[in-house]
Amino acid sequence: MKTCNQISSDNLTLYRVIAMTMVVFYHCTCYYASPTWPFGEGPYNSIMKVLTTLMGGIHMPVFVFISGYLYWGLKHKGHYDSLLLFYKNKALRLLVPYFVIGGGVLLIFSDLYRIEQLLYGICHLWFLQMLFGLFILSPGLWYLLETVKSDRLATGLVTASFLIFPFFAEINFLEITKIFYFLPFFLLGYILHEEV
């Protein structure tokens, strides 16, 4: 049972729907706003560029925040006590779809992608690989945060992950770059869960 300050599952669902809608609109506007869009470019439109930039900075952080918030909440309730089962579950839910669908992408778009790109977050599936990386780190982060029990430590980790990100900006192997880029949003889920 949630306390009066916790985010309700209905609100989390609403946030997900809003973020999913933004993902769809983001990819629709990229055609008119981004010169690096791999599937062709439409006529450039400055309004679409602003919308694309705004949505691009919001939708994925919202998903990562929700994942972090739910992870920390379930962990507090005693879930994920077995590391082996936790990693097995995350591999089945994230890596298996990643490699199955990624394999399909390789077959369909063989002129755009090579097999080694599966190690670098192929196409739009990068999110699954990045999220798995965050879950690899999460048990260690949990142990550290729960052992020290300090708001300053959590805030320091968020700040440090923002500062660490640039050092990995050129290393996209296994989505390391994006793992550190999105780690602050995952940790914000912990901070908010502790605050409420």
Secondary structure, 3 states (H helix, E strand, C coil): CCCCCCCCHHHHHHHHHHHHHHHHHHHHHHHHHCCCCCCCCCCCCHHHHHHHHHHHCCHHHHHHHHHHHHHHHHHHCCCCCCHHHHHHHHHHHHHHHHHHHHHHHHHHCCCCCCHHHHHHCCHHHHHHHHHHHHHHHHHHHHHHHHHHCCHHHHHHHHHHHHHHHHHHCCCCHHHHHHHHHHHHHHHHHHHHHHHC
